[in-house]
Amino acid sequence: MAEYKALLSVFSKDRVGLISLVTGFLFDKGVNLGDTSFAVLDKGGEFTSVIEVPADIAEAELVDGLRSLEGMEDADIDVRRFAFEDANTPPTEITHRIRCEGQDQPGVLARLSEVFINFDANIVYLRSDQVEIGGEKKFITLFSVYIPAGRTDNCLAALDNTASALGQTLTSETSDLI
């Protein structure tokens, strides 16, 4: 059976059972999940997945079906066909996991992420949280990255220098996957 790949994005009020509701509907429609993530963002839950959809199901049918589910009438739902099938992309093998923590301030994520460009490193996964610890707002960022062999030490040193200048503490470890 022919199929197409699409990106599904669902942003809804977070609640228990949200992932089960969405994935159960997709299973019933014969949709296969690929790379998938879920995150609580403030009071909302964001579900994102690369999906393989049977060719006889239109994007609008999926959106309408998801929106008809209990509690999903106000959700932001989008299904977009992939246009990157033959695109060259940077490596996605995770070689290092990096954690930066420090006082929250504008520009922290921008400055930290710029360092990777200079070393041809690719951010494969990123998570940032703004948390309150002891009455003080902290910004914690977790990076899962690919750093090319031979560039690791210099990349991590440059990242540590940038993090220190921003009042951040940096820790890193080699991924168990390499």
C-alpha positions as CSV (number, residue, x, y, z in Angstrom):
1,M,0.0,0.0,0.0
2,A,1.3,3.4,-0.9
3,E,2.0,5.9,1.9
4,Y,3.4,9.4,2.4
5,K,5.5,10.9,5.2
6,A,4.3,13.9,7.1
7,L,5.0,15.9,10.2
8,L,2.2,15.9,12.8
9,S,2.2,18.6,15.4
10,V,-0.4,18.7,18.2
11,F,-0.4,21.3,20.9
12,S,-3.2,21.0,23.5
13,K,-3.9,21.6,27.1
14,D,-1.8,19.0,29.0
15,R,-3.7,16.2,30.7
16,V,-3.3,12.6,31.7
17,G,-3.9,10.3,28.6
18,L,-3.1,12.9,25.9
19,I,-0.4,10.7,24.3
20,S,-2.6,7.6,24.4
21,L,-5.5,9.5,22.9
22,V,-3.5,10.8,19.9
23,T,-1.5,7.6,19.3
24,G,-4.6,5.4,19.6
25,F,-6.4,7.4,17.0
26,L,-3.4,7.2,14.7
27,F,-3.1,3.4,15.1
28,D,-6.8,3.0,14.3
29,K,-6.2,4.9,11.0
30,G,-3.2,2.7,10.1
31,V,-0.7,5.5,10.6
32,N,2.8,4.4,11.6
33,L,4.9,6.6,14.0
34,G,8.5,7.4,13.3
35,D,10.6,9.9,15.3
36,T,8.3,11.1,18.0
37,S,8.6,13.5,20.9
38,F,6.3,14.9,23.6
39,A,7.0,17.8,26.0
40,V,5.0,19.7,28.5
41,L,5.4,23.4,27.7
42,D,3.9,25.6,30.5
43,K,0.3,24.4,30.7
44,G,0.2,22.7,27.3
45,G,1.4,19.4,25.9
46,E,3.2,19.3,22.5
47,F,3.2,16.0,20.6
48,T,5.3,15.9,17.4
49,S,5.9,12.9,15.2
50,V,7.1,12.0,11.7
51,I,4.3,9.8,10.5
52,E,3.8,7.4,7.6
53,V,0.2,7.9,6.4
54,P,-1.7,5.5,4.1
55,A,-2.1,7.3,0.7
56,D,-5.9,7.2,0.8
57,I,-6.0,9.4,4.0
58,A,-5.7,13.2,3.4
59,E,-4.0,15.5,5.8
60,A,-7.3,17.3,6.5
61,E,-9.0,14.0,7.4
62,L,-6.3,13.4,10.1
63,V,-6.6,16.9,11.5
64,D,-10.4,16.7,11.6
65,G,-10.3,13.3,13.2
66,L,-7.9,14.4,15.9
67,R,-9.9,17.5,16.6
68,S,-13.1,15.5,17.1
69,L,-11.5,13.6,20.0
70,E,-12.7,14.4,23.5
71,G,-10.9,17.5,24.8
72,M,-9.1,18.2,21.5
73,E,-11.5,20.8,20.0
74,D,-9.2,23.7,21.0
75,A,-6.0,22.0,20.1
76,D,-3.6,23.4,17.5
77,I,-3.2,20.5,15.1
78,D,-1.1,20.5,11.9
79,V,-0.2,17.8,9.4
80,R,2.4,18.7,6.7
81,R,3.8,16.4,4.0
82,F,7.5,16.1,4.1
83,A,9.4,17.9,1.4
84,F,12.9,16.8,2.5
85,E,13.0,13.3,1.1
86,D,16.3,13.6,-0.7
87,A,17.9,16.4,1.3
88,N,21.5,16.0,2.6
89,T,21.4,16.5,6.4
90,P,24.2,16.6,9.0
91,P,25.0,13.4,11.0
92,T,22.4,12.6,13.7
93,E,24.5,10.1,15.7
94,I,24.7,11.4,19.3
95,T,28.3,11.5,20.4
96,H,27.9,13.7,23.5
97,R,25.3,14.8,26.1
98,I,25.9,18.3,27.5
99,R,24.2,20.1,30.4
100,C,24.4,23.8,31.0
101,E,22.9,25.4,34.1
102,G,22.9,28.9,35.5
103,Q,20.9,32.1,36.0
104,D,18.2,32.7,33.4
105,Q,19.0,35.6,31.1
106,P,18.1,36.6,27.5
107,G,20.4,35.1,24.8
108,V,21.8,32.2,26.7
109,L,20.5,29.5,24.3
110,A,21.5,31.6,21.3
111,R,25.1,32.1,22.4
112,L,25.5,28.4,23.4
113,S,24.0,27.0,20.2
114,E,26.2,29.3,18.1
115,V,29.4,27.6,19.4
116,F,28.4,24.3,17.7
117,I,28.4,25.9,14.2
118,N,32.2,26.6,14.4
119,F,32.9,22.9,14.9
120,D,30.5,21.4,12.4
121,A,28.6,19.9,15.4
122,N,24.9,19.1,15.0
123,I,22.4,19.5,17.8
124,V,20.3,16.4,17.5
125,Y,18.1,17.0,20.6
126,L,17.6,20.0,22.8
127,R,15.6,20.6,26.0
128,S,15.6,23.8,28.0
129,D,13.8,24.3,31.3
130,Q,13.3,27.4,33.3
131,V,13.0,26.3,36.9
132,E,12.9,28.0,40.3
133,I,15.5,26.8,42.8
134,G,15.8,28.4,46.2
135,G,13.7,31.4,45.0
136,E,16.0,32.0,42.0
137,K,15.2,31.3,38.4
138,K,17.6,28.9,36.8
139,F,17.9,28.0,33.1
140,I,18.9,24.3,32.5
141,T,19.7,23.2,28.9
142,L,20.4,19.7,27.8
143,F,22.0,19.1,24.5
144,S,22.4,15.8,22.7
145,V,24.9,16.5,19.9
146,Y,27.0,15.0,17.2
147,I,30.6,16.4,17.3
148,P,33.0,15.2,14.6
149,A,35.9,13.1,15.7
150,G,39.0,15.3,16.2
151,R,37.0,18.4,17.0
152,T,35.5,17.3,20.3
153,D,38.1,18.8,22.7
154,N,38.1,22.2,21.1
155,C,34.3,22.3,20.7
156,L,33.8,21.4,24.4
157,A,36.4,23.9,25.5
158,A,34.9,26.7,23.5
159,L,31.4,25.8,24.8
160,D,32.7,25.8,28.4
161,N,34.3,29.2,27.8
162,T,31.0,30.6,26.4
163,A,29.0,29.0,29.2
164,S,31.3,30.4,31.9
165,A,31.1,33.9,30.4
166,L,27.3,33.6,30.7
167,G,27.4,32.5,34.3
168,Q,26.5,28.9,33.3
169,T,28.0,25.7,34.6
170,L,28.7,23.1,31.9
171,T,29.1,19.3,32.2
172,S,29.4,16.8,29.4
173,E,29.7,13.1,28.8
174,T,30.3,10.8,25.9
175,S,27.1,9.2,24.7
176,D,26.7,5.5,25.5
177,L,25.6,5.1,21.9
178,I,29.2,5.5,20.5
